[in-house]
Amino acid sequence: MTSGDTVVAQSTPYGYGGIGVIRVTGPGALQILGCLTNLSKERLRALKPRFIYKKTILDENKDPFDDAVVVYFKGPESYTGEDLLEISCHGSPYILKYIVDLCINYGACPAGPGEFTKRAFINGKIDLMQAESVANMVSASSHRGVNIALNGLRGVLSKKIAVVRDKI
């Protein structure tokens, strides 16, 4: 997989829940949304970044499958620095897997672990310390751990390191 590929992954943990989130990032993200919802190219171009849209996800036969909330983040003003979709659908593992599989059928590749954060780092959206802090935030098991990871994510340590580096 190259960094120019469009990738897809379930962002919420596996299991049953009211809502599950799927992310798609890369140059084909909007095209995949068009395939999932049968939106024309004109209507896709008219989507406002960072706005919430309620859309019906269609199955492979173009029949309604699930109602979802979709947010489009236009690159480079997204977490990854690329076009990015967040699809919030019903949280059944079957529904989530089905939609991920549809995205793959429409041209996305399965994302590897940490792929979205890796792309954010490669595209200069976050530095290495912030990328590590994402993993620390996800694995935090105490209030103090969350606080430390959040400071890292916000770039507090990176800024302190930059000051020392500039002095040297």
N, C-alpha and C positions, 0 to 999 in steps of 0.2 A: 504494500500500500504506500502510495506517495502522498506528500502533504497536499497535493492538488486534488486528491480524491474527495468525493462527498461521502461522509460517514454517518452512521446512525447508531444510536444506543438508547436503551432504556435508562433513564436517569434516576428513577426512584427504585428503592430496593425491591427485590422479588417478593411477591406475596400479594395477598388480597387487601384492597383498600378502596376508598371512595374514588380516589383520583390517582392516576399514574402519569408520569411525564416521560416523553420521548424527545430526544434532541436529534436534530439533523444539522450538520454543518458542512460547508463546502460550496463549490460553484454551482452544483446542481440542486441545491436546497429548494429554491422556488419552483423549479421544474417538477420536483418530487411532490411538492404541495399541490401543484396543478393536477398531477396524476391522482393523488389521493382524494381530491375534492372536485375534480372535473372543472376547475376554474380555467378560463381562457387566458392566453398570454396577456391580453389587454387588462383583464381584471387582476392578474397577478402583479403587473406593473403598477397598478393603482393602489395596491396595499400600502398602507402607511406603516413605516417601521415603528415598533414599540407600541402598536395599538393591539387591542384584544379583539379577535374575531371568533364568532361561533360558526363552526363549519361542520358539515356532515362528511364523515370519512366514508368512502365507498369501497366495497369489496372488489375482488378481481373481476366480477361480472358487472360492475358499476351500479350495484344495488346498495342502498344505505346500510352501513355496518355499525357506526357509532357516531354520536354527536360529540364534538370535541371543541376545546378552546385553543386557538392557535395564535401565537405571537411570532412575528417576523422581525428579526434584528438584521439590519443591512450592514454588511461589512464595509469598512473596517470598524464601524462603531458597534461591535458586538464583543462578547466575551472572548471568542476565538480570533477575532479580527477578520472573519469570513462571514458570508451570509449564513445565518443561523435561524433555525426554526425550533420553537418549543411547542410541542403538542401535548396538551393536557386532556386525557381521555379517561374513560372509566377504568378503575384500577384492577380489573380482572387480569390475572396472568395470561389468560388466553387472548384477551383483547390486545394487550400490550405486545405480546409476541406476534400476533397476526399483523398489527400495524407495522412493527419493525420489519417483518418479512415482506410486507408490501413495499416498504421503502427500499429494501434490498432488490426486490424484483424490478423496481423502477430506476435502479442504477446506483444506489448507495452501497457502500461496503460496511460490514460490521466494524464498529469502532473498537480499538483495543483499550485495555485498562488505562485510564488517565489520558486518553486521546484528546479530549477537548482542552484540558489544561496544557498538554504538550503543544497543541496548536496555538494556544494563547501565548505561551512562552516563545515559540518560534516566530510568531508574528509580532513580537514586541509589546504585547498587551500587558504582560506581567514579567517580573524578573524571576530568577531561579529561586530566591528566598520566598517569594510569594507563591510560586508553584509548589514548593515544599509545604508551605503553610496550608494550602488547599487540602493536602493529604492529612496534615495534622488536625485540621478542623473536622474533617470527616471522622477521624478516629478518636477525637477527644472524648474522654470519659469523666471529666470533672469541669466545674465552672472555671477553675484556674486554667485548665488546659484549653478551653474554648477561648479565654481571654488572651492567652499567649498566641494561639493560632490566629486570632482575629487581628492582633497587632502586626503579626507577620504578613497577613493578607493585605492589610492596609498600607504596608510598606514602611512601618515604623523602624524596624531594624535595618532595612535597606537604606533608608535616609541617613541613619547614624553611621553606617558603614561608608556611605558616600562622603560624609563630612571627614571621616578619618582618612579615607583614600585621597581626598583632595589636599589634605594637610601634608600627606606623605609626598 
